């Protein structure tokens, strides 16, 4: 089974609401949600989708209480370390997009290690958006772009795109957002100019293979024209 989708993007919303509904300890929704990512990775590989990007921690999330930020970072850090063998076994290349300057050194070091150890994997390109905000990404790209055009002529949209965190990665064909909200939440705003959007009421820890397959099937019914006739 395969699909024409080259890049799937996901906003994993609803972890906190899920744990409250289940009356589970705080942060348990994030732990369960992290396990769901592994299932999605295997499904995406089965569907032969070469790029997957998930929104794990936004630039706005830094405004949360320090205790919450630390807990989420630790869960993410543990998940990356625990799944190194999983990435290797399944040919997953893991990369991080976002503002690395804001990350704690321990998290940044772990990210660099995972990126280095999975750099040669080629079955799936898996991007995790951490400390990521599209406006921040575009601003950082524009600062680099402005330095570039001072000594280069013929700059255009494609030139600026090379300075984005997603340089070399195709724009998402499909975005899936769980949790019932219908907004992009500052996620890959540049890249999603023509992305098909799928919003699900289901909370992220309950997201299943069937949900993914149904979203992909709906996508395949759409005729994408990119502004043309």
PLY file of the C-alpha trace (Angstrom):
ply
format ascii 1.0
element vertex 229
property float x
property float y
property float z
element edge 228
property int vertex1
property int vertex2
end_header
0.00 0.00 0.00
1.27 3.46 -0.87
0.17 7.05 -1.35
1.16 10.10 -3.38
1.90 12.00 -0.16
5.54 12.98 0.11
5.35 14.91 3.37
2.87 14.47 6.23
2.74 17.07 9.00
0.99 16.51 12.32
-0.09 18.74 15.21
-0.38 16.37 18.18
-3.02 18.18 20.23
-5.05 16.93 23.18
-2.56 15.24 25.52
-3.54 17.22 28.62
-7.27 16.95 27.97
-6.89 13.19 27.48
-5.16 12.65 30.81
-7.78 14.77 32.60
-10.63 12.80 31.02
-8.96 9.56 32.12
-8.17 11.03 35.57
-4.54 10.06 35.11
-1.46 11.67 36.69
-0.20 14.91 35.19
2.00 14.49 32.09
0.78 10.93 31.50
-0.94 12.16 28.35
2.42 13.28 26.97
4.00 9.90 27.75
1.20 7.98 26.05
1.19 10.47 23.19
4.91 9.89 22.69
4.27 6.17 22.26
1.66 6.94 19.60
4.38 8.61 17.53
6.16 5.26 17.16
3.00 3.66 15.77
2.54 6.56 13.36
6.14 6.25 12.17
5.58 2.58 11.33
2.32 3.39 9.54
3.98 6.17 7.55
6.76 3.81 6.50
4.17 1.25 5.44
2.41 3.93 3.37
5.76 4.82 1.78
5.58 8.47 2.86
9.20 9.69 2.88
8.80 12.73 5.19
6.99 13.09 8.52
7.08 16.19 10.73
5.42 16.41 14.16
4.85 19.52 16.27
6.19 18.65 19.73
6.91 21.96 21.48
6.12 25.43 20.16
7.98 28.67 20.76
4.88 29.83 22.67
5.12 26.81 24.98
8.11 28.42 26.69
5.56 30.69 28.42
4.14 27.74 30.38
5.12 27.22 34.05
8.77 26.22 34.46
7.79 22.90 36.04
5.61 21.98 33.05
8.29 22.95 30.53
10.90 20.87 32.38
8.60 17.84 32.53
7.76 18.00 28.82
11.43 18.45 27.90
12.42 15.47 30.05
9.74 13.27 28.48
10.95 14.27 25.02
14.58 13.77 25.96
13.93 10.30 27.37
11.88 9.38 24.30
14.68 10.33 21.92
17.27 8.36 23.87
15.06 5.30 24.30
14.21 5.10 20.62
17.65 5.25 19.04
17.56 1.52 18.31
14.01 1.89 16.95
15.23 4.57 14.52
18.13 2.40 13.40
16.04 -0.73 12.93
13.46 1.08 10.82
15.78 3.34 8.82
14.50 6.56 10.38
16.57 9.70 10.04
15.65 12.04 12.89
16.14 15.81 12.67
15.00 18.71 14.81
13.58 21.96 13.45
13.17 25.04 15.62
15.16 27.66 17.50
18.00 25.68 19.06
19.39 28.70 20.90
16.54 28.45 23.42
17.06 24.77 24.23
18.78 23.59 27.44
22.28 22.24 26.75
21.34 18.71 27.86
18.45 18.60 25.38
20.54 20.13 22.60
23.37 17.63 23.13
20.92 14.72 22.98
19.41 16.11 19.79
22.80 16.44 18.11
23.66 12.87 19.14
20.42 11.45 17.71
20.85 13.43 14.49
24.43 12.20 14.06
23.59 8.56 14.79
20.64 8.48 12.38
22.13 10.64 9.62
22.69 7.72 7.24
19.16 6.28 7.58
17.06 6.75 4.46
13.69 5.00 4.78
11.95 7.90 6.53
12.97 11.50 7.18
11.43 12.29 10.56
11.41 15.91 11.72
10.45 16.94 15.25
9.52 20.61 15.72
10.88 21.66 19.11
11.10 25.26 20.28
9.51 25.95 16.92
7.36 28.84 15.73
6.82 29.67 12.07
7.08 33.43 12.59
10.35 32.97 14.46
11.60 30.65 11.70
10.71 33.17 8.98
12.34 36.01 10.96
15.55 34.00 11.40
15.50 33.13 7.69
14.99 36.78 6.71
17.97 37.88 8.81
20.20 35.37 7.01
18.59 36.23 3.69
19.29 39.95 4.13
22.99 39.23 4.63
22.98 37.00 1.56
21.38 39.53 -0.83
23.92 42.22 0.03
26.48 40.35 -2.03
24.24 38.37 -4.38
21.81 39.37 -7.11
18.73 37.61 -8.42
17.32 36.72 -5.01
13.79 35.30 -5.07
11.30 33.23 -3.08
13.28 30.04 -3.62
16.43 31.72 -2.33
14.77 32.73 0.93
13.35 29.24 1.34
16.90 27.89 1.57
17.29 29.67 4.91
14.24 28.05 6.51
14.62 25.21 9.02
13.04 22.89 6.44
15.56 23.56 3.68
15.76 20.46 1.48
12.45 19.11 2.76
9.37 19.23 0.48
6.39 21.27 1.65
3.74 19.22 3.48
1.03 17.72 1.28
-1.25 16.95 4.22
-1.57 18.33 7.75
-3.44 16.34 10.40
-4.38 18.12 13.62
-5.99 16.19 16.45
-7.85 17.64 19.43
-10.72 19.43 17.71
-9.08 22.81 17.16
-9.09 24.22 13.63
-6.01 26.40 13.40
-2.34 26.12 12.42
-0.94 27.48 15.70
2.13 29.08 14.12
3.21 25.80 12.48
5.09 25.88 9.14
3.10 28.86 7.85
5.42 29.39 4.88
5.48 25.73 3.93
1.73 25.15 4.21
0.61 27.62 1.53
-1.08 24.78 -0.41
-1.23 22.01 2.18
-4.49 20.07 2.56
-5.80 20.34 6.12
-7.46 17.59 8.17
-8.86 18.44 11.61
-9.93 15.60 13.91
-11.88 15.79 17.17
-10.02 12.76 18.52
-7.34 13.55 21.11
-3.78 12.66 20.19
-3.25 9.69 22.59
-6.29 8.03 20.95
-5.06 8.58 17.39
-4.96 5.27 15.52
-3.78 3.65 12.30
-7.37 3.77 11.06
-7.51 7.54 11.64
-4.33 7.98 9.62
-5.54 5.78 6.77
-8.88 7.61 6.61
-7.14 11.00 6.48
-4.86 9.75 3.70
-7.83 8.31 1.79
-9.66 11.66 2.02
-6.55 13.45 0.79
-6.36 11.22 -2.25
-9.86 12.30 -3.31
-8.70 15.92 -3.64
-7.49 17.32 -6.95
-4.74 19.77 -6.09
-4.35 22.63 -8.59
-1.98 24.99 -6.70
-3.87 28.03 -7.98
-4.00 26.78 -11.57
-7.02 25.57 -13.58
0 1
1 2
2 3
3 4
4 5
5 6
6 7
7 8
8 9
9 10
10 11
11 12
12 13
13 14
14 15
15 16
16 17
17 18
18 19
19 20
20 21
21 22
22 23
23 24
24 25
25 26
26 27
27 28
28 29
29 30
30 31
31 32
32 33
33 34
34 35
35 36
36 37
37 38
38 39
39 40
40 41
41 42
42 43
43 44
44 45
45 46
46 47
47 48
48 49
49 50
50 51
51 52
52 53
53 54
54 55
55 56
56 57
57 58
58 59
59 60
60 61
61 62
62 63
63 64
64 65
65 66
66 67
67 68
68 69
69 70
70 71
71 72
72 73
73 74
74 75
75 76
76 77
77 78
78 79
79 80
80 81
81 82
82 83
83 84
84 85
85 86
86 87
87 88
88 89
89 90
90 91
91 92
92 93
93 94
94 95
95 96
96 97
97 98
98 99
99 100
100 101
101 102
102 103
103 104
104 105
105 106
106 107
107 108
108 109
109 110
110 111
111 112
112 113
113 114
114 115
115 116
116 117
117 118
118 119
119 120
120 121
121 122
122 123
123 124
124 125
125 126
126 127
127 128
128 129
129 130
130 131
131 132
132 133
133 134
134 135
135 136
136 137
137 138
138 139
139 140
140 141
141 142
142 143
143 144
144 145
145 146
146 147
147 148
148 149
149 150
150 151
151 152
152 153
153 154
154 155
155 156
156 157
157 158
158 159
159 160
160 161
161 162
162 163
163 164
164 165
165 166
166 167
167 168
168 169
169 170
170 171
171 172
172 173
173 174
174 175
175 176
176 177
177 178
178 179
179 180
180 181
181 182
182 183
183 184
184 185
185 186
186 187
187 188
188 189
189 190
190 191
191 192
192 193
193 194
194 195
195 196
196 197
197 198
198 199
199 200
200 201
201 202
202 203
203 204
204 205
205 206
206 207
207 208
208 209
209 210
210 211
211 212
212 213
213 214
214 215
215 216
216 217
217 218
218 219
219 220
220 221
221 222
222 223
223 224
224 225
225 226
226 227
227 228
